[in-house]
């Protein structure tokens, strides 16, 4: 396989992995209660701002 194709495929796999990780962490953030948010220093507004972002950001 040519190097350019390998590089492109690796880049796409990295991006897919980033999207998956972002989705996973946002899902976990959405499951935290107010006490847990307070424990980690995240306000309800901060959580909502993060959850309102499109999946690619």
C-alpha positions in Angstrom: 0.0 0.0 0.0 1.4 3.4 -0.9 2.6 5.6 1.9 0.1 8.4 1.1 -2.8 6.0 1.4 -1.5 4.6 4.7 -1.0 8.1 6.1 -4.5 9.1 5.0 -6.1 6.0 6.6 -4.2 6.5 9.8 -5.4 10.1 10.0 -9.0 9.0 9.5 -8.7 6.3 12.1 -7.2 8.8 14.6 -10.1 11.2 13.9 -12.7 8.4 14.3 -11.0 7.5 17.6 -11.2 11.2 18.8 -14.9 11.4 17.8 -15.6 8.2 19.7 -13.7 9.4 22.8 -15.5 12.8 22.7 -18.9 11.1 22.5 -18.0 8.7 25.4 -16.8 11.5 27.7 -19.9 13.7 26.9 -22.2 10.7 27.6 -20.4 10.2 31.0 -20.7 13.9 31.7 -24.4 13.8 31.0 -24.8 11.1 33.6 -23.2 13.0 36.5 -25.5 14.4 39.2 -25.1 17.9 40.7 -22.9 16.8 43.6 -20.6 14.9 41.2 -20.4 18.0 39.0 -19.6 20.1 42.0 -16.9 17.7 43.1 -15.1 18.1 39.8 -15.6 21.8 39.5 -18.1 21.8 36.6 -21.2 23.9 36.8 -24.5 22.9 35.3 -24.1 25.6 32.7 -20.7 24.3 31.7 -22.1 20.8 31.3 -24.9 22.1 29.2 -22.6 24.1 27.0 -20.4 21.0 26.4 -23.4 18.8 25.7 -24.9 21.3 23.2 -21.8 21.2 21.0 -22.0 19.2 17.8 -20.3 15.8 17.9 -17.4 17.0 15.6 -16.3 19.8 18.0 
